[in-house]
């Protein structure tokens, strides 16, 4: 309309199928290329007196009332959210700053049979957390601990620690609740059987009486973070950062504040280095035009059939993820998919979603496809009486058969769930491309401040650029449809390899990195995946002669890396609060209470489904680590009398397939969403949950049927 403000300050709103307002050209809107965020309708809600109503109040009342209404509208418009979140942050900072760090070192002692070792306590607390690490170097034995007060044994404080295997390290934890402050108390430690002295590290920390509610605190923190992410009140990276700091504050309140060195060590640097290195390699590779070239070839191979193309991509993702970790697979596949959707006019979100779902499914098939599988195979299962370790061939042989049938089931469900999903982009290709460009420019503009004249000039230039692009959307006419053959020919001509020399160098380095990924488990090679990726990235930068590092660094999804770092700290803090151990202990108690006649079948079902649901909402790496001792304890219990391997397969299926349940259930999900967001395509938590959670239920049900057939009907051990 005449006199309207510039397009950059004007919101054009429309409703989607669910009745939500979406702003055209807004990178945070849930369109084919946008995300979900806080958008406003065309007209702001406002309150005013009806013209037919007669007011008996004077002008002062009216002014005060209008002022209060204005405050209310500002609060409803988002101020209250900011106030609440800042209040949480300030409260956490105060709690964190008032407590000293708990020393990470465990004092060392020696225990022997003939002379008790006395450890005096001077803690002004009635609750003590005792952490004991013992390395048994001699014959099987029992370490006996007892708490004395003024020389007298305190009732119900005896603690017998079983050390069944020599040359093995054991870890024990216990919470003591005392009647008085532990000032005149002392621990006595002695070996039950004559043997060589045993070294132990014993850490005793006085904690707050609120420690008995720490699992509840952990659950509330996790729920709080999920509320922030699900309703997209703030970016998921900020939600993880805020949640992790609140968890650290709760640990501080309980007098369990970890040292900075401990917090830093919680980050899984192998994963972060893997992502960083592969992002650099993919960023350099994108300069060659290979992604656009592969996209056109994939489209040509499909014969123009979208569903055939989708099946090809899903199966490729599953097969590659079985032998290469799924994070690397998604890092390589996501750029190709986005370019393909750009050049042929497809909505990239359902394609990317299907790829990452099948990547997680395929990664379950082998011992190297997903981190929980690596942890399971690396564990010492010979500790269980009568059992031997689980090796790559045995693990892969059992899991691969199940995943083969689960993949077929998943493909059928994908076809059903996507039956009403418009895979074609609702916008003409020209409009879709302009919208994607607007989203990218807005992301760039958001990174620029207005602190000085130069920054303000750049900001204004970008605003004008965005306004011009938004104006062109209104002027785009109908696109003339071409035949499929002519379209493919034009695409092949427009999307060829741009820099063949750089392409050859990049492919040599990438091939070398992938080969090293396959052989890194050889004992003589002491490089993990993170080091291989970083060294590969460094090699490619040297070979390619990269001088513009700033341009290359812009291709790295720093938000994703920061999210992973925050998520690792959050999950470890929740583990320190006992949440993951509590889940494992309750699972063990539930299994031991099952009647003997159906104990094996029920145990497999319990472990499978608890693992799947837990891995949907918490990181499956610490969960798998916590569940392994539980499974060993169950298999070692003669009263339970359950075979080990069916329980292990149940844990592996549940921990891996559960990653499809939510956006942050698996690392590959977050990587895919981060790379897509960098291109102006938002995969929101609710969008992923809408298709991912039912897929998790379907595939886990398939795994349950497979396990019951193998171990109940046919007794396959």
N, C-alpha and C positions, 0 to 999 in steps of 0.2 A: 504494500500500500504506500501511497505517497507520504513522505515524511517519516517513513519507518527507519529505525536505527540500522546500522550496518549488520550484515548477516552474521558476523562473528559474535554479536551480542543479542541475537534474536534466536529464540528457541522455536523450531517447527516441531510440533508434537503430534503424535499419532498413537493409536492404541493397538497393541498386539492382540493375539487370540485370547490371552488370559486377562485382558482388560487393564493392563499396566501401561502407563505413559512411557513412550520411547521418543527420544529426541534425535532427529535426523542429523547425521554428521557428528553426533556425540560419541567419542570413543568409549564412553562408559555405559552406553545403552545396549540393550540386549537385542541387537539386530544381527544380520548375518555376519557383520564384522565387528560389532560393538560388544561391550560387556554390560554388566549390570551395575548400577550405581545409584546415587541419589539424584533423581531427575524431578522436574517440576512440571505440572500441567501448564497449559497455555495461559490460564488466568490464575493468579494466586488467590487462595481462599481469603476472604476478608469479612469483617463483621461491621454492619452499620445499622442504624435505626431505620425502621420502615418510615417512608414519607407520610404514611397515613396515621402514624402513632404520635400522639401529643405528649411531649415530655414536660414534666413539671419541675425538672432540675435546672439549675442555672448553668452558665458557661464554664464555671470552675469545675463542677462535677463532670461535665462532658469532656473537658480537657484531661482530667485525671483518668477518667474511664478509657478514653482513647489511648492514653499513654500505657495503661495496664494491658489493654488489648494488644498493643504493639509489642510489649514485652512477651506476652503469651505467644504471639505468632512467631517471634524470633526463637523462643525456646522450642516450639513445636517444629520450627524449620531446621533444627539441628544443633542449637546451642546446648540443649540439655544433654545430648549425647557427648558433646565435647567436655562439658563440665564433669559428667560422671567419669569418663575415661581419664581425664586429667586428675581427678580426685583419687582414683585407683592408683595412678602412677605416683602421685605425691605420697600417699599413704604407704605404698610399697617402698619408696625411697627412704622414708623416715624409719620404717621397721628395719630395712636393710642396713642403714647407717648407724643404728644404735647398738648393734651387736658386733662383737669381735669375730674374726674368722676362726673357725675350728681347725687346729693343726691337722695336716693330712698324714703326718708320719704316725705309724703305730710303734709304740715302745717295744723293744725286743726283750724276751725272757727265755729262760731254759727251764723245762720241767723234767723231773726225774722221779724215780719210784721211791727212793728211801728218804728223801728230804723235801718236804713241801716248799714251794716257792710262794712267798707272801708279797702281795701287791697292796700297799696302803692306799686308801681313798681320802681325798680332801675336797669332794665336790659338794657345794651347798645346794644340792638338788635331791628330791625324793624319787626321781625317775632316772635310771641309768641305762644307756644303750651300750651294750658290750659287743665288740666286734673282735673275733678271734680267727687268726689265720695260722694253721699248723702245718709243718712239713714233716711227715713221718718218714724217718730214714731207716728204721729197724723193723722189727716184727710187728704184726697186728697188735693193737693196743687200745686202751681207753684213757682219755684225758679227763680227769675228774676235777671239777671246780666247785668250790663252796664259799659262801659269803659268811664272814664272822663279824660280830659286833661286840667289842670289848672282850674278845676271846671266846664268845659263845656263838655256836652255829645259828644263823638266822633261819627259821623254819621256811621250807619250800624254796630254798635257794640252791639246792644241789643241782648240778648240771654235768651230765656224763656225755662226753664227746667221743663218738666211735671213730677209730682210725683203723679200718680193716685192711688197708693195703699199704705196704711199705713203698718208699720213694714216691709218695703222692702228697699233693698239697690240698688241704681242706679249709673250708671257710664256714664259720658259724656266726650267727647273730642272735641276740636275745635282749629283751627289754625287762629290766628289774623295776618293780614298784616297791619302795621301802616305806617304812612307817615314819622314819625320821630322816633328816638330811644326812647324806653319806659322808660325814666328817670323821667319825670314829669307826668306820667300817674298813674291812680288808678282805681281799680275795686270797684264797689258798688254792694252788694248782699243783696236782701230783699225778703221776702215771700209775695206773692200776696194776700193771704187770712189770716185773723187772726188765729193764731194757736200757739201751743207750739213751742219754738225755735227748729230749726233743726240743727243737727251737720253735718258738711261737711269737707272733706279733699280736699284742693285745691292746686294743684301744677302748678306753672307758670314757664316755662323755655324759655329763649330766645334762638332761634335757628338761624342757618345760612339761608341766602336767598335761598340757594340751596335746602332747605327742600321741595320746591314745586316740585322737581324732584325726590323725594325719592322713589316713586313707580318704576320709570324707573331704578334707581340704583339697587333696589331689583331684578327686572326682569333680569337685566344684570348679576348680581352676580349668580342668579339661573341658567341662561343659561351658564355661565362660568363653574360652577361646573358640569353641565351635559355634556359639551363638554369634560372636563377632564375624566369623567367616561365613556362616550359612546366610545370615541376613545382610552380609556385606556392609556392615556398619563402618568398617575401615578395611584397608587392604590386608590381605591374608598375611603378608610379611610383617606388617605392624602388629597384627593380632598375635602372631607367634612371638614377636619380641616382647610385647606387653605381658603375655601369658608367662613367658619364661622368667621375666623379672619378678612378677608376682609370686611365682613358685619359689624363687630364691628368697624373696622377702618372708614367705611362710617358713622356709627352712631357718631363716635368721631368728624369727620369733620363737622357734622351737629350740634355739641354741645349737643349730646344726649348720650354720652358715659355712659353706665351703670356701676354701682359698681360691684366689683368682687362677692360680696354676691348675687347680682341679677343674674349675669351670671351663677353662680353655681346653683341657684334655678331653672334655666330654664331646667336643665336636669331632665327627668322623671325617678326618682330613683326607682319607682315601677317596671318599665320595666327592668331597668338594674339589679336590685336585683333578679327579676324573672329569667332572663337569667343566671345570675351568679349561683344562687342556683340550677337550673335545670341542668346546665352544669356539676356541681359537682356530682349530683345524677346520671346523665347519664354516666359520666366518671367512677364512681365506679361500676355501673351496667355493663359496658362493660367488666370489668375484669372477670365477671362470665361466659362469652360466650353465654349469653342469646340472643344477637342480631344475632349471627350466627345461633343459634338454631331456632329462630323464622323465619329467612330467609329461611332456608331449609324447615320448615313446610309450609310456604307460597308457596314455589315453588311446594311442593308436593300436596298441596291443589289445585293448578292451573292445575294439570295434565300435566305439561310441556308446557302449552299454554301461551305464553308471553302476548298476549292480554287479556286473562282471568285473568292473574295475575295482569296486569296493572289496569283493571277495579276494581278488589277486593281492591287494594291499594288505588285507587282514592276514591271509595265510603267509605272505612274505614276512610280516611283522612277527608272527608266532614262531615260524621256523628259525629265523635269525636270532630271536631272543632266547631260543633254547640253547644256543651254542655261544652267543655273545650276550653280555649282561643287558637287560632290557633298557637301562638308562642310555647306554651308547646307541642301541637300536633306535630309540625314539629321537635322540639327538640328530641322527643321520636322516631319519625318515620324515620328521616333521617339516623341515624346509622344503623337501621335494613335494610333499603333499600340498603345502600352502601355495607353492608356485604353480602346481598342476591345477589347483582349484581357481587360481587367479586367471590362468590363460584359457581355461575352458568354461568358466562361468559357473562353478559349483560352490555351494556353501561349504566352507572347509570344516566347520565345527563337527558335524556328524562323522565325517571321514576321519578326522583326527581322533575323535572319541573311540571309534571302532578300532583304530590301529592300536591305541594304548591299551584298550581292554584285552585285545588278543596278544599284545606283547606280554602282559602280565600272565596270561594263561600259558603261552608258550614257554615263558621263563620257568614255569613250574616243572617242566619235563625233565630237566637235567640237573646235575649237582652244581653247575656253574651258572645257571640261568638267573637265579635270584639269590640275594644275600642270605635269607634264612636257610636255603639249601646248603650253601657253603658252610654255615655255622653247624648244621646238623652233621654233615659228612666229616667235618673237622673235629667233632666231639669224640671223647674217649669212651666209647660204648662198652669196651671190655671191662669197665668197672662193674657192670651188671653181671652177676654170677651166671655162668653158663653161656654168656653171649660174646660175640666177637664184634670188631669194628665194622662199620658200614662203609663200603668203598664206592667209588664212582660208578663202576659197572652195575653193581647191585642196585644202587639208588636209582640210576637212570633207567635201568631195565624195568623196575617196578612202576616208577612214576610216568614213564613215557607211554606205556600201554594205557594207563588211565587218562592221560591228557589227550591221547588220540581220540578217544570216544567223547571226552568232554568238549573238545574243539568242534566236533560235529554237532553236538548239542548246542553249543554256544552260537554256531553259525545259524542254526535254525531259529534260535531265539532272537538273534540280531535281525533276521529277516522279518520276524513277527513284530518286534518292538519298533522297527523303522518303517513299518508299513504305511504310516501316515506322515512320515517325516519328509518334507520337501528337500530332496538332495540338491536340486537345482537352486541357484541363487535367485531370490525373488526379484532382484534388480537386474536391468540390462548390464552387460559386461562393462560398458563405459561408466555407468553410474556406480557400479560396485567398485571399480578401480578408483574413481574419484573419492568415494567414501573411505576406502582404505588409506588413500593418500592423506585425506583430512585427518584421520585418526593418528597417523604417524606424525604429522606436523604438530598436532595438539600435544602429543607426548613430548616432542622436542621443545615446544613452547613452555610446557609445565616445568622443565628443568632450568629455565632461564629466569633469573631474578630481575628486579628493577632497581637495584641499589645505586646505579650510576647512569649517566647519560647514554653511554654506549650500550649497556644492557637494555635500557628502555627503548633505544632505537631498534635493536634486534627484535625485541618483543613486539614492537609495533609493526615491524616488517612482516613477522610471522602472522600477526593478527590479520593484516591485509591479505596475505597469501591465503589464509584459511577462508577469509570472507570471499575472495575471488573464486576459490574452489567451490564453496557452498552455493555461490550464485550460478555456477555452471551447471549444477545439478538440475536447476529449474529449466534450463535451456536445452537439455538433451532430448533429442527426438527419438522416435522409434528406431530400433536397430534392424537393419535388413538381415533376414535370416539367410545363411549360406548352406549349401549342401555339406554333409559331413566330410566328404573327401576334400572339398575345397577348403573347408575350415582347417583340417589337419595339415594340408599342404601349406597354407598360410602360416600356421603355427610353427611348423618345422622350419620355415624360412626365417621367421622372426626370432626363434629361440634355438640358435645353434651355439656351439662352444665359442666363447669370446676370446679367451687367452689360452691357446693350446699349450704353450710352454709351461705356464703356471698350472694348468690342468694336469700335465704329465708329472710335474714335481709333486703336486698335492696327492695324486693317486698313489705314487710310489711311497710317500710317507704314510698315508692312510692305510695302505695295504700292509706296510711293515708294522704299524701299530696294532692292527687287527690280528696279525699273525702272532705278535707278542702277547696279545690278550689270550689267545688259545694256549700258548705254551708257558705262560707265566707260573703255572703251578708246578713245573719241574723243579725238584728240590735244589738244583744247582743255580737256579735263577732267583735272585733275591730282590725282585722288583714287583711291587703290587700294581694294580690297575691305575692308581692315581699317578705314580711315578712314570709309568709307560706313556700315559696321555700327555703329561706335562713335557716330558722329553721329546715326544713326537711333535708337540706344538712348537717347542723351541727350535727343533730341527727344521720344521717347515718355514718358520720365520726367517731363519738364516738362509735357507736355500732360495726362498722367494725374494730375499732382499727387501724385507719390509722396513720402510722408513717412517711412514705415517702411523705411529702406534696409537695415537688418539682415535683415528678412524677405526682401527681394529678393535680397540677397547670398547667402542660403542656397540659392537656386535655381541658383546658378552652380556648375558642377562644377569646383571648384578643383583637384581631383586630376588631372583631364584636362588642364587648362592647365599644371600643373606637369610632368606627364608629357611633354607636347609640348616644353616648354622644355628638359627634361633630354635628351630624344631628339635635339633639334637639336644640343645641345652634344656629345652622344655621337657622332653621325654626322660632325660637323665634325672632332672629334678623331681619329676613325678615318681621315678623309680626310687629315688632317695626317700621320698615320702611313703614308700611302701605299696603303691598302687599295683604295680605289676606283680610283685611278690604275692600280694593278697589274692590277685586273680588266680595265680598258679596254685597257691595253697588251697583255695576254695575248690578249684578243679580237682585237686588230689583228694580232698575230703569227700567230694561228691562221688568220685569213682569208687573209693573204698567202701562206700555205703550201698553200692549196687548189689542186688542178690546174685549169687554165684552162677545160677543157670544162664543168665543173659549178660554176664559181666563184660565179656569181650566186646560184644556188639554195642552195648550201651556205652562202654568206655570209648570206643572209636568215635561214636556219634558225639559224645560230650566234648572230647578233645577237638574234633573237627570243627564243630559249630562255635565253640568258645574261641578257638583260634581265629576263625573267619571273622566273627563279629569284633573281637578285640583288635585284630589287624586292620579292620576298616577304620578304626578311630584312633589307634595309637600306632606308633612305629613298630613294624613287625620284627625288627632286629632285636631290641631289648626284650620284647615279649618272647621271642624264640629262645633267647639266652636264658630267660627266667623259667621257661617251661621244660627245658632239657633236664635239670635236676629233679623236677617233679616227676617226669616220666621215668627217670632212673630209679627214683624212690619207689614208685608204684611197681615197676618190674622186679625190683629187689625184694619186695615184701612177700614172704612165703604165704601169708594169709590171703593175699589178693590173688596170687598165682595167675598172672597174666603174661603172655609173650610180649617181648619188647618191640619187635619190628612193626606190627600193626599200629601200635601207638605212635611210633615215629612217622609212619606214612600219613597218619591222620594229622599230625602236627604240621608236616610239610605241605599237604594239600590246603589245610585251613589257613596257615600263615601267608601263603603265596596268593591263593585265590581271593582271600579276604581283602587284598589290596585294591580290588576293583570296586569296593563298596563306596568309598568317598574320594574326593579330589586329593586329599592328603593321605590316603591310605597306602600309597606306594610312591616311591621316588620318581618313577617314570611319569606318573600323572602330573606331578608338579612341574617337571621339566617341560612336558608338552604344553601345559597351560602357560608357562612363562615364555616359551618361544613364540607361541601364538599371540600372546599379549604384546610382544615386541613388534609384531606385524599389524597391530590394531585389531586383533581378533580375540574376543574374550570368551573363555570357557569358564563359566561361573560354577560355584559350588553346587547350586541347585540344579543347573543343567547337567552336570556330571552325575549327580546323585540320582536324577530321574531315570537315567539309563544304566548307570554303573551298578547301583545297589541291587536292582532286580537281576542283572547279569551275575552278580556275586551269589545271589540266592540260587539261581538256576545251576551254575557250575558247581557250587558246593553240594547241592543235592545230587548232581551227577557223580561227584567224588564219593559221596556217602554210599550211593548204590554200588559203585565199583568196589569200594572197600568191603562192604557187606558180602558181595558175591565172592570176592577173592578169599576173604579170611573167615567167613561164616559158612558159606556153601561149599567151598573147595579146600579150605584149610591151607591156603598158600602162605607159607612162612618164608 
